[in-house]
Amino acid sequence: MKDLSQQPIIFTGKLNSVTRPQAQQLAALFGTFPQTNMNQKVKYVIAGQIEQSMFETLTTRKIRYAETHRVEFLKWCIWRLQQKNYF
């Protein structure tokens, strides 16, 4: 599993399980640096559901980046908990 610790990350799209502020707090708790704007520091993009017509292509830079650097955020959070022996 990729370790997001000490990495700048950004959230985009609608998250299903948590709100964006909750996700940012959780990410910070586990040692990442949540960003509010896409910039050159961002290493990982956590993408939720993107509201677009099925005939529109996803062209945002964030989505293209997320497609090539896939990370399942909640699975990563569980993995971090296991690393810290919380389970």
BELFEN-V932528 format. One record per helix or strand of 2 or more residues. SS is the DSSP state (alpha for helix, beta for strand). FROM is the first residue (numbers start at 0). TO is the last residue. Records with the same first field share a line. If there is no record, write none. Layout:
SS=FROM-TO + FROM-TO
This chain:
beta=7-11 + 32-34 + 43-46
alpha=19-28 + 60-67 + 72-82
